Amino acid sequence: MTEQEISEHIQRVQLHGYSVLPNLLSGEECAEAERQLERLMHEEADLPGSPYGSHGTQIYNLFNKARIFERVYQLPPLLRVIRHFLGEDAVLSSVQAHIVFPGAREQGLHADGSITGPNRPLAAADGGRRITSHALGFNVVFCISDYTKENGATRVVPGSHLYPLREPIRDTPLARAIEAPRGSVLIFNICAWHGASEHRGDAPRYAVMTPWRRRWLRGEADLGRIVKPEVLERAGPEGRVIFGIEAREPYTDRWMWDWSGGRPKAEWAQLDRGENG
Ligand SMILES: O=C(O)CCC(=O)C(=O)O
């Protein structure tokens, strides 16, 4: 991707709240991702409490489950755009598949970050207004299938990331289904109203969602504790930042804490609770 293209994506994200970066995964990589998602979907379908339903399913922590999903945080042009808005120390918040089955109804428009981010219910003093002045997080959607108007493509309301009221206008006609060939990546500000379209096609729609946050916001999951040591090792020196290990709060006195390791210093190893890293 050229510098000019990167700067155009940055402008679109700033003004419209989203952009589509084409060709980040190859056809072969998408085919491998789809194979792995099908395998995992069947393996996890019968787990107690599995989210498998007639309209679709979700599969979490994919980086631990197949090598292909390690690609999602190793794509320099995408990292450039994310870090432009969230800082060089941005952290990954989740890596999860959203598989939408034929016949699924339209998902209501909503904003993300309602679990740990800025779209939580507001405080009385907020006067019903959420924080929109700065980008606090993104959702980054890998289209593993072609995204079409028929097969449940994510809809986004352009510019809604700047709208201060927390409750979306649910039936707005301004929502646009994002059509994109597989291998593309849709990136949008977590304050943008969005949701999957109705699926009128005949094959599942495969997508991998990889939300990112500012380092100082809590992630949706504590990925630093979840990531397998060998996956973290393969992520290289950046891995500790991306998986939020360097952002971990101490559970010792501050001077006993090794900040880059996200655990007590060696001389306080007896206090280590034994997570990864
Ligand atoms: O599956 C989709 O297209 C949208 C998913 C979504 O809205 C979300 O992850 O918040």
The ligand as an SDF file (V2000), in Angstrom:
LIG
                    3D

 10  9  0  0  0  0  0  0  0  0999 V2000
  -21.0970   -9.4180   12.2530 O   0  0  0  0  0  0  0  0  0  0  0  0
  -21.1840   -8.2440   11.8940 C   0  0  0  0  0  0  0  0  0  0  0  0
  -21.2670   -7.8880   10.7160 O   0  0  0  0  0  0  0  0  0  0  0  0
  -21.2160   -7.1280   12.9180 C   0  0  0  0  0  0  0  0  0  0  0  0
  -20.7550   -7.5770   14.2540 C   0  0  0  0  0  0  0  0  0  0  0  0
  -20.8770   -6.4960   15.2420 C   0  0  0  0  0  0  0  0  0  0  0  0
  -21.6850   -5.6390   15.1560 O   0  0  0  0  0  0  0  0  0  0  0  0
  -19.9780   -6.4090   16.3720 C   0  0  0  0  0  0  0  0  0  0  0  0
  -19.0250   -7.1840   16.4830 O   0  0  0  0  0  0  0  0  0  0  0  0
  -20.1660   -5.5000   17.2020 O   0  0  0  0  0  0  0  0  0  0  0  0
  1  2  2  0
  2  3  1  0
  2  4  1  0
  4  5  1  0
  5  6  1  0
  6  7  2  0
  6  8  1  0
  8  9  2  0
  8 10  1  0
M  END
$$$$
